[in-house]
Amino acid sequence: MTKPDDAATGRAALPRSTGGPWQYPFLFAVQTIGAVILLWYAVPHYQQVLADPGGHEARPETLIWSLSAVALMQVGYWVSHRLRPPLPQLRNAFVGYIILFVARMSFVLATSVFGFVFITRKPEFQIPTFRYVVTIAGLFALFCYTQELEKLGKSLLGKENP
């Protein structure tokens, strides 16, 4: 089943995948696992840096977990974007609104990290340039995950987003 051209963007809509019902839940789970890993390591690190910007130490294991999480989130998102698997046909307003709430909260977290690292830069907080790149990659991965959460939440409300 193909969708008509999207007049607003001037792009032809990609056809929806004809894959099995497992595709969307699997790809969403891959993104969610990446998001959980990223948040599991990033939130305590963020709290530590806020409490003592000069005492923060960049540890290699945090970098490895962050890069792994970003890779999972991006692979899941872009494969889903390309394949366009059908969204769940379930309609549940309560769950839909909870998912939309989680989407907004994840974006608030990403915004606060961006504000701290790039806008309110403290002189005692120094990280290597590569870590700034990883931070941007992590923020972009969270943005993509937020987009996926919003698409799922709207679908559960009966307002599927193309």
C-alpha positions as CSV (number, residue, x, y, z in Angstrom):
1,M,0.0,0.0,0.0
2,T,1.5,3.3,-1.0
3,K,0.5,6.7,0.3
4,P,0.1,9.8,-2.0
5,D,2.8,12.3,-2.4
6,D,3.4,14.6,0.6
7,A,2.6,18.0,-0.9
8,A,4.0,19.9,2.1
9,T,7.5,18.5,1.6
10,G,7.5,17.8,-2.1
11,R,8.6,14.2,-1.5
12,A,7.0,11.0,-2.6
13,A,5.8,9.0,0.3
14,L,7.6,5.7,0.8
15,P,5.4,2.6,0.6
16,R,4.6,0.9,3.9
17,S,6.5,-2.3,4.6
18,T,4.7,-5.6,4.0
19,G,6.9,-7.3,6.7
20,G,5.4,-9.2,9.6
21,P,3.8,-7.8,12.7
22,W,7.1,-8.2,14.6
23,Q,8.9,-5.5,12.6
24,Y,7.7,-2.4,14.4
25,P,7.8,-3.8,17.9
26,F,11.3,-5.1,17.3
27,L,12.7,-1.9,15.9
28,F,11.0,0.1,18.6
29,A,12.5,-2.2,21.2
30,V,16.0,-1.7,19.8
31,Q,15.5,2.1,20.0
32,T,14.1,1.8,23.6
33,I,17.0,-0.4,24.7
34,G,19.4,2.2,23.4
35,A,17.5,5.0,25.1
36,V,17.5,3.1,28.4
37,I,21.2,2.5,28.2
38,L,21.9,6.1,27.3
39,L,19.8,7.4,30.2
40,W,21.1,4.8,32.6
41,Y,24.6,6.1,32.1
42,A,23.9,9.8,31.2
43,V,21.6,10.9,34.0
44,P,24.0,10.0,36.9
45,H,26.9,11.5,35.0
46,Y,24.9,14.7,34.3
47,Q,23.9,14.9,38.0
48,Q,27.6,14.5,39.0
49,V,28.7,17.2,36.6
50,L,26.0,19.6,37.8
51,A,27.0,19.0,41.4
52,D,30.8,19.4,40.8
53,P,31.7,20.5,37.2
54,G,35.4,20.6,38.0
55,G,35.5,17.2,39.7
56,H,34.0,15.3,36.8
57,E,36.1,12.6,35.2
58,A,35.5,11.3,31.7
59,R,35.6,7.5,31.9
60,P,36.1,5.3,28.9
61,E,33.3,2.9,29.8
62,T,30.8,5.8,29.8
63,L,31.9,6.6,26.3
64,I,31.6,3.0,25.1
65,W,28.1,2.6,26.6
66,S,27.1,6.0,25.1
67,L,28.3,5.1,21.6
68,S,26.6,1.7,21.8
69,A,23.4,3.3,22.9
70,V,23.5,5.9,20.1
71,A,24.2,3.2,17.6
72,L,21.3,1.1,18.7
73,M,18.9,4.1,18.7
74,Q,20.0,5.3,15.3
75,V,20.0,1.9,13.6
76,G,16.5,1.1,15.0
77,Y,15.2,4.5,14.0
78,W,16.6,4.7,10.5
79,V,15.7,1.1,9.6
80,S,12.2,1.8,10.8
81,H,12.2,5.0,8.8
82,R,13.2,3.2,5.7
83,L,11.0,0.1,6.0
84,R,8.0,2.0,7.4
85,P,6.5,-1.0,9.2
86,P,2.9,-0.7,10.1
87,L,2.2,0.8,13.5
88,P,0.2,-1.2,16.1
89,Q,-3.5,-1.1,15.4
90,L,-4.3,-0.8,19.1
91,R,-6.2,2.3,20.2
92,N,-5.7,3.3,23.8
93,A,-5.9,7.0,24.8
94,F,-4.4,6.5,28.2
95,V,-1.3,4.6,27.0
96,G,-1.0,7.0,24.0
97,Y,-0.9,10.0,26.3
98,I,1.7,8.4,28.6
99,I,3.9,7.7,25.6
100,L,3.5,11.3,24.5
101,F,4.4,12.5,28.0
102,V,7.5,10.3,28.0
103,A,8.4,11.8,24.6
104,R,8.2,15.3,26.0
105,M,10.2,14.4,29.1
106,S,13.0,12.8,27.1
107,F,13.2,16.0,25.0
108,V,13.3,18.1,28.2
109,L,16.2,16.1,29.4
110,A,18.0,16.5,26.1
111,T,17.4,20.2,26.1
112,S,18.8,20.6,29.7
113,V,21.9,18.7,28.7
114,F,22.4,20.9,25.6
115,G,21.8,24.0,27.7
116,F,24.4,22.9,30.3
117,V,27.1,21.7,27.9
118,F,26.8,24.3,25.1
119,I,25.1,27.4,26.5
120,T,26.0,27.9,30.2
121,R,29.5,26.5,29.8
122,K,31.3,26.6,33.1
123,P,35.1,27.3,32.9
124,E,35.8,24.4,35.3
125,F,33.9,21.9,33.1
126,Q,36.2,20.8,30.3
127,I,35.8,17.8,28.0
128,P,37.7,16.8,24.9
129,T,36.3,17.9,21.5
130,F,35.4,14.3,20.6
131,R,33.1,14.1,23.7
132,Y,31.2,17.2,22.4
133,V,30.7,15.3,19.2
134,V,29.4,12.3,21.1
135,T,27.1,14.5,23.1
136,I,25.6,16.0,19.9
137,A,25.2,12.4,18.6
138,G,23.4,11.4,21.8
139,L,21.2,14.4,21.7
140,F,20.3,13.7,18.1
141,A,19.6,10.1,18.9
142,L,17.2,11.2,21.7
143,F,15.5,13.6,19.3
144,C,14.9,10.7,16.8
145,Y,13.6,8.5,19.7
146,T,11.3,11.4,20.7
147,Q,10.0,11.5,17.2
148,E,9.3,7.7,17.3
149,L,7.6,8.0,20.6
150,E,5.4,10.8,19.3
151,K,4.5,8.8,16.2
152,L,3.5,5.8,18.4
153,G,1.6,7.9,20.9
154,K,-0.4,9.6,18.1
155,S,-1.1,6.2,16.5
156,L,-2.5,4.9,19.9
157,L,-4.7,8.0,20.0
158,G,-6.0,7.2,16.5
159,K,-4.0,10.1,14.9
160,E,-1.4,8.3,12.9
161,N,1.4,10.6,11.8
162,P,2.7,9.7,8.2
